[in-house]
Amino acid sequence: MGDVDTNFTTVSEFLIVGFPDLQREYFHLVAWFFFVLYVITVVGNLILVVVFALEPSLQKPMYIIMVSLALSDIGFTTVALPKLIARYWWNDGSIGVHTCFFQRHMIHYFGSLNSLILLTMALDRCLAVCFPFRYPLLMTVPNMLGLTVFSWIIAHIFPGIGTINFTFASFCGPNRIIQAFCDTLSLTALVCGETNQYGASYGFIIAIYYLPRFFVYSTPFFPNLTMTADKRMVTTLFYSFFPPLINPFIYCLRTKEIQDIFKRWIQRQKSIAQG
């Protein structure tokens, strides 16, 4: 692991601390937990992408949104979890300054992208309910692809502004990030000097996605509302990794059309096995 800078010298790398009070004997257990979480999340969302690619009947606007969400979830967990796993598996929490900036950018990018995807999903359902006869004309596959590409591009804007700000900021120590990954609050706390400039199924997902974020990011503005480092990290991990884990089950496996496809695949495999 990288050494912790205690004097005010230029920081060359940061140190992902994770849970600050976690005993060393639990490191491998935590590493295994996040590794299994990563595998389940990636495999679950990847299955959706593969099913969408192989089944022409699913290539509809609503399923384009689901695939976009699945790819976003895969991207987020791939950016955030491997370094945390390395922290507890090999006791290696060091991360270069610019690598940390990149991780911070991509984490907030995928967070912004998920917000836009959920907004697109809400728009799609609103049009389907309010304008059922015009819906096939309004929400076509080309229109949905356009909205999807637009979301993937525009989601870079606000995280990019923050990344530029941090690139020109000075970090003079300490270099400990009390978090599972590099994020805005953790980096802002390490900036030298003034930091103000850096400052139903669907309803269920919205609640677990936004409410914990509001709680975590509002605490610095309310002196009487305190949150320990461990509690903040647990809350952050919950809203960061729980939605990607359950999204395939909430949005896809409960969909009758996808259930029918899996049933046909199972029947086909049984027929092949029976000769």
BELSULBEL-V246156 format. One record per residue. N is the residue number from 1. RES is the residue in three letters. PSI is psi as a letter, one per 40 degrees, with the letter a starting at -180 (none if undefined). OMEGA is omega in whole degrees, -180 to 180 (* if undefined). Layout:
N;RES;PSI;OMEGA
N;RES;PSI;OMEGA
//
This chain:
1;MET;i;177
2;GLY;i;178
3;ASP;i;179
4;VAL;h;179
5;ASP;h;179
6;THR;d;176
7;ASN;i;-178
8;PHE;g;175
9;THR;i;-178
10;THR;h;-179
11;VAL;h;179
12;SER;e;177
13;GLU;i;176
14;PHE;i;-179
15;LEU;h;176
16;ILE;h;-176
17;VAL;d;-175
18;GLY;b;177
19;PHE;h;-174
20;PRO;d;-176
21;ASP;e;-178
22;LEU;h;179
23;GLN;i;-175
24;ARG;d;-178
25;GLU;e;179
26;TYR;e;-175
27;PHE;d;-177
28;HIS;d;177
29;LEU;d;178
30;VAL;d;179
31;ALA;d;178
32;TRP;d;180
33;PHE;d;-178
34;PHE;d;176
35;PHE;d;178
36;VAL;d;177
37;LEU;d;-180
38;TYR;d;-178
39;VAL;d;-179
40;ILE;d;-179
41;THR;d;-178
42;VAL;d;-178
43;VAL;d;-180
44;GLY;d;-180
45;ASN;d;179
46;LEU;d;176
47;ILE;d;179
48;LEU;d;-179
49;VAL;d;-179
50;VAL;d;179
51;VAL;d;179
52;PHE;d;-178
53;ALA;d;-175
54;LEU;e;-176
55;GLU;h;179
56;PRO;d;-178
57;SER;e;-180
58;LEU;e;-177
59;GLN;g;-180
60;LYS;i;-177
61;PRO;d;-176
62;MET;d;-179
63;TYR;d;172
64;ILE;d;177
65;ILE;d;-179
66;MET;d;178
67;VAL;d;177
68;SER;d;178
69;LEU;d;179
70;ALA;d;179
71;LEU;d;178
72;SER;d;179
73;ASP;d;176
74;ILE;d;180
75;GLY;d;-178
76;PHE;d;-178
77;THR;d;179
78;THR;d;177
79;VAL;d;-169
80;ALA;d;-168
81;LEU;d;-176
82;PRO;d;180
83;LYS;d;178
84;LEU;d;177
85;ILE;d;178
86;ALA;d;180
87;ARG;d;-176
88;TYR;e;-180
89;TRP;d;-178
90;TRP;e;-179
91;ASN;f;-178
92;ASP;g;-180
93;GLY;e;-177
94;SER;i;179
95;ILE;h;-179
96;GLY;i;-177
97;VAL;d;-177
98;HIS;d;174
99;THR;d;177
100;CYS;d;177
101;PHE;d;180
102;PHE;d;179
103;GLN;d;179
104;ARG;d;180
105;HIS;d;-176
106;MET;d;178
107;ILE;d;179
108;HIS;d;176
109;TYR;d;-180
110;PHE;d;174
111;GLY;d;177
112;SER;d;180
113;LEU;d;178
114;ASN;d;177
115;SER;d;179
116;LEU;d;178
117;ILE;d;178
118;LEU;d;177
119;LEU;d;177
120;THR;d;178
121;MET;d;178
122;ALA;d;178
123;LEU;d;179
124;ASP;d;-180
125;ARG;d;179
126;CYS;d;179
127;LEU;d;-179
128;ALA;d;-178
129;VAL;d;-174
130;CYS;d;-178
131;PHE;g;-174
132;PRO;d;-178
133;PHE;d;180
134;ARG;e;-177
135;TYR;d;-180
136;PRO;d;179
137;LEU;d;-177
138;LEU;d;-175
139;MET;g;177
140;THR;i;178
141;VAL;d;177
142;PRO;d;179
143;ASN;d;179
144;MET;d;176
145;LEU;d;177
146;GLY;d;177
147;LEU;d;-179
148;THR;d;179
149;VAL;d;178
150;PHE;d;179
151;SER;d;-179
152;TRP;d;180
153;ILE;d;-173
154;ILE;d;-180
155;ALA;e;179
156;HIS;e;-167
157;ILE;c;-175
158;PHE;d;173
159;PRO;d;179
160;GLY;d;177
161;ILE;d;178
162;GLY;d;179
163;THR;d;177
164;ILE;d;178
165;ASN;d;-179
166;PHE;d;179
167;THR;d;-180
168;PHE;e;180
169;ALA;i;178
170;SER;h;177
171;PHE;h;-173
172;CYS;e;176
173;GLY;i;-4
174;PRO;i;-176
175;ASN;e;-179
176;ARG;h;176
177;ILE;h;-178
178;ILE;g;-176
179;GLN;i;-180
180;ALA;e;-178
181;PHE;i;178
182;CYS;h;175
183;ASP;i;-173
184;THR;d;-178
185;LEU;d;-179
186;SER;d;180
187;LEU;d;179
188;THR;d;-180
189;ALA;e;-177
190;LEU;e;-180
191;VAL;h;178
192;CYS;h;172
193;GLY;a;-175
194;GLU;h;-176
195;THR;e;-177
196;ASN;d;-176
197;GLN;e;-177
198;TYR;e;-174
199;GLY;none;*
200;ALA;a;-175
201;SER;d;-178
202;TYR;d;179
203;GLY;d;178
204;PHE;d;179
205;ILE;d;179
206;ILE;d;-177
207;ALA;d;-177
208;ILE;e;180
209;TYR;d;-171
210;TYR;d;-175
211;LEU;d;176
212;PRO;d;177
213;ARG;d;179
214;PHE;d;-179
215;PHE;d;-178
216;VAL;d;-173
217;TYR;e;178
218;SER;e;-177
219;THR;d;179
220;PRO;d;-176
221;PHE;e;180
222;PHE;g;-175
223;PRO;d;-178
224;ASN;e;-180
225;LEU;h;-175
226;THR;i;178
227;MET;h;179
228;THR;i;-179
229;ALA;d;-180
230;ASP;d;-180
231;LYS;d;179
232;ARG;d;-178
233;MET;d;178
234;VAL;d;179
235;THR;d;179
236;THR;d;179
237;LEU;d;-180
238;PHE;d;-176
239;TYR;e;-180
240;SER;d;-169
241;PHE;e;179
242;PHE;d;178
243;PRO;d;177
244;PRO;d;-180
245;LEU;d;-173
246;ILE;e;-179
247;ASN;d;179
248;PRO;d;-179
249;PHE;d;-178
250;ILE;d;-171
251;TYR;d;-169
252;CYS;d;-173
253;LEU;e;176
254;ARG;e;179
255;THR;h;-174
256;LYS;d;-177
257;GLU;d;179
258;ILE;d;176
259;GLN;d;179
260;ASP;d;179
261;ILE;d;178
262;PHE;d;178
263;LYS;d;179
264;ARG;d;178
265;TRP;d;180
266;ILE;d;178
267;GLN;d;179
268;ARG;d;180
269;GLN;d;177
270;LYS;d;-180
271;SER;d;179
272;ILE;d;-179
273;ALA;d;-179
274;GLN;e;178
275;GLY;none;*
//
